[in-house]
Amino acid sequence: MINRLLKRRFGNIKDSLMTQVRNLSPDDLEDLREALLDFFEIADLVVWLEQKISSSLSLYIMQA
């Protein structure tokens, strides 16, 4: 579902971005659905994904 929403909003999206979206957890996908309402351009998605990845990495490091 989120793939269709993203493509409808922004058109064709790079495969690398879509791979990152597909690898999100169910909770992160829910967060993305909400955040998508505030996105104006594809750069907003890129920033959101970078923030999610960096926060997930930080959490992983703290647990190790």
Secondary structure, DSSP 8 states (H G I E B T S, - for coil): -HHHHHHHHHSS--HHHHHHHHTS-HHHHHHHHHHGGG--SHHHHHHHHHHHHHHHHHHHHHH-
